[in-house]
Amino acid sequence: MNSRTFALFALFMVQLLYGINYTFAKTIMNEGHIKSLGLVLARVLGATILFWLFGLFFKSEKIDRKDYIKFFYAAVFGVAINMLLFLKGLEYTTPIHAAVIVTITPIIILVMSSFFLKEKVTNLKIIGVALGFCGAVVLTLYGKSTRAGDNVPLGNLLIFLNTISYSTYIILIKKLTAKYHPFTFIKWLFLFGLVLVFPFGIGEFSQVEWQSFTPSVTFSVAFVIIGATFATYIFNPLALTKLKATTVGTFIYLQPVIAGIFAILIGSDTMGIVKLIAAILIFAGVYLVSYNAQPKVVQ
């Protein structure tokens, strides 16, 4: 497996874990086990401990003093604002709505990367983004969940603001991921993030009755921390070292497909021809954006 193929595999794993996470996180919050802000703190605290423990197995890198402020800004947009808005929004809206709204991220990243990273926007990328966006719109119109949110418009707004924050994070870390080892980058990112989210989440976190958790709830919380946080935040920087930010962003179109499939498997949604067409459009869009045309060699 070459480096680009592995990077694409890492991106797919990120979307798979995130897609499943919508239902797990929503269940944890809706059933009253942990409220949204408390879950954010649990998520960041658990992941921070794991990142620093695993970081012990890698050679320590010296951080340039001027880069600490960059780590801080990345933590503001990629950990604090990103997670606080996402889980609070998910508390109010449905998993499929949240997954679909997140697909606006590639559009934001495409605009930002063309301005700040000077990435070339090819016709294939434009077509790919358009196809993926059309698929996401179709899924938005026809994708429903049996689990209604408390305040869907507010939840959708918070998820949308979350996508802006996450897009900013992807742009900010592009150069940092090229300069530092992923574990060096991530452990400092989450240490700053833990400090930022602590005041917001400590109140709800302290109210959690851990002893009342059933095995399924324990598994769900563990998945949110280990799968949807620890693993995804490792895979994303690895992918960014080999791929353009726009390619990384467009893979987010897979999330509503994965979230929808998982919802169907657990009986909270159904699949029809329209949703199948939407899925095909999304996968086609991802393929076009990730396609790397090799120059022909003249004999």
N, C-alpha and C positions, 0 to 999 in steps of 0.2 A: 504493500500500500504506500503510494508516494505521499509527499507532504500535503499536496493540494487535496487529494482524495481523503486523507485523514481529517483535514480541516473541514471538508464538507460533511464528513461523518460526524464530527464534533458538533457542527451546527445542527444537524438533524437531531442528535441526542438532546441538545438544548431545547428544541421545540417539542420533542416528545415528552420530556420531563415537565416543561411548562404547561403543555396541553393537558396532561393528567392532573397537574397541580390545581387547576381551577376547581375541579370537583372536590378534591380532598380538602383544600383550604376553606371552600365555601361550607362544606359539611361541618368542619371543626367550629367555625364561627356561628353558623345558623343553629347548631344544636347547643350552643352556650358553653362549650368546653373552654374556649379561650376567645376573648373579644379581639377585634382586629388589631388594635394598637399593642395589646399584650402579645399577640401572635407575631407581630413585627419584631418585638424585642427578643422573643424566644428564638425566632428565626436567625436574627443577626448574632445574638449571643452564642448560640450553638455553632453556627458556621464559623464565627471568629475563633472559637476554641479549636475547632477542627483544623482550620487553616494554619494556625500557629503551631499546633502539634505536628502536622505533616511538614511544615516548613523546617522543622528541626532536621529532617532527613536530606535537606538540600543545602548546598553551600550558601552561606550568608553573603548577601551583596550589599555594598555600601550605597546608600541613597544620597544623591546630590542634594545639598540643602535646598536649592531652588525648586526641587521637584516635590518637596513635602507639601507645598501649597497646591500643587497640581493634584496630588493624592487627596487632599482635603476637598477640593472642588469636585473631583470625581466621586468622592463619597457622598457629597451633598446631593448630587443628581442621580448617581447610580445606586445608592443604598438608602439614604434617608428619605428624600422626596419620592423616589421611585417606589419603594416598598410601602411607605405610609399611605400614599395615594392609591396604590394598587389594591392592597388588602382592605382599606376602608371602602373603596369603590366596589370591590367584589362582595363586600358585606351587604351592599344595597342592591346590586344588580345580579343578573344570572350569569353562570359560567360561560355560556355560548355568546351572549352579548359582549361580555368582557373580552373574550378571545377574539371576536371579530373587530372590536374597536381598536385593539392593539395592532391590527394589520395596517393602520394608518402610519405606523412607525417608518416603514421604508420610504414613504413619500417625504417625510420630514428629514430623514437621514440623507436622501438623495439631494435635496435642496441644500442642506447644511454642508455635506461633503463636497459639493461642487463649489461652494463659496470658501470654506475654511481649509479643506484638504486638497483643493484643486483637482479632484478626481474627474476624469473624463466621463461624461454621460453619453454612452453609445445608443444607437437606435434600438439594439436588442434589449438593453436595460429599460428603455422607455416602454417598449412593447411588453416586456416581462412585467414591469410594475403595473401597466394598464390592465393586463390580463388577470394578474393576481388581485388587483383592486376590484375588478368586475366580479370575480368569483366571490370575494369577501362581501360585496354589496348584495349579491344573490343570497348568500348564506345569512346575511343580516335580515333580509326580508322574510325568509322562510324558515330560518332556524329558531326553534322555540325550545324552552325547557319547562318541565313540569314544576320546577322549584322557583316560585316567583320571588323577586327581590322586594325589599321593604320600600325602596324608593328608587326605581329604575332610572329615571332621568338624572337624579343626582349621582347615582352610582356610575352611570355612563359618562357623565362630565368628569368625575374624578379619574376614571380610567383613561379618558382622553388626555387630561393634564399629565397623567402618568407617562403616556407615550412621548410627550414632548420632553419630559425629564429624562427618560431612558435614551431617547435619540441624542440628546445633548451629551449624555454619559458616553455613548459609543464614539462620538466625535472626540471627546476629551481624552479617552484612553488609547486612541490609535497610536500615538507616538510613545506613550508610556509602555505599552505592551511590546513595542519593538526594542525598547531599551532595557527592560528588566525581565527576569524570569517570571512566569505566571504566578508562582507561589509567593515571590517577593512582592509583586504588585498587589495580589489579592489580599494577603495578610495585613498589609498596611491600609488598604482600602477599607477593609472591614473593621479594623481597629478604630479608624476615624469614624466610620459609620456607626459603630456601637456607641461611641460617645455622643453622637448626634441624636440617635433615636432613644437613648436611655430616658431622658426626661419625659418623652411622649408616652412611652410604653410601660414605665415602671408601675404606675397605678393599677392598670388592668392585669399586668403580669403577676403582681403580688396577690391578686384575688383568685388566681387559678388553684383549683383543688386537684392537684396532681394524683392523689390517691384514688380519686373516683374514676380515673381513666380506664376504659375497657381496652382489651388488646387491639381492637380495630382503631380506636381513637389514638392509642399510642403509636401504632403503625402510621397513621395519617400524619401525625405531628412529626414523626421521624422522617417521613417522606418529604415533607415541606422543608425541613432543615437540611437533610443530607442530599436528597435528590434534586429538589427544585431550587436549592440555594448553593450548597457546597459544590455539587457536580457542575451545575450550569455556569457558575462564576469561574470555574476552571476551564471549561470547554470554550467559553466565549473568547477570552484572551488568546487561547491557542489558535482559534480560528482566525482572529484578527491579524495574527502575525503572518498569515499566508493569503488572506483574502481582503478584498476591498470592503470598506465599511458599508457600501450600498448592497453588496452581496450578502453580508451578514444580516443586514436589516430586512432584506426581502424574504429570507427564510422564515420570518415571523408569520408569513402567509400560511404556513403549515399549521399554526396553532389552532385556528378554528376548526380545521379538518380533524386534527387529533382530539381536540376537546369534544367535538361532536361525536366522533366514533366512540370515545370512552363513555360519553353520556348515553349513547345507544346501548352499549354493552351492559351498563348498570340499570337500564330501563327508564332513563329520564328523557329520552328523545327518540325519534324515529327517522329512518332514512327513506328518501323518495328520489325520483328521477331528477328533480330540480337541484337537490343537494348534491347528487352525484355529479351533475354538470358543473356545479360550483367548485367541487373538489378538483375536478379535472382542470378547470381554468387556473386554480391556485397552483397546482403542481406544475402546469405548463409555464406559468409566470416565474416560478422559482427556477425551473430549468433554464429558461432564457437568460435570466439575470446571472446565474452561476456559470453559464457556458463560457468557456475560455478558448476562443478560436486561436489555433496555432498558425503562425505564418507558414505559407508554403515554401518549400525549398526548391529553387530552380536548378535543374540538373544541367 
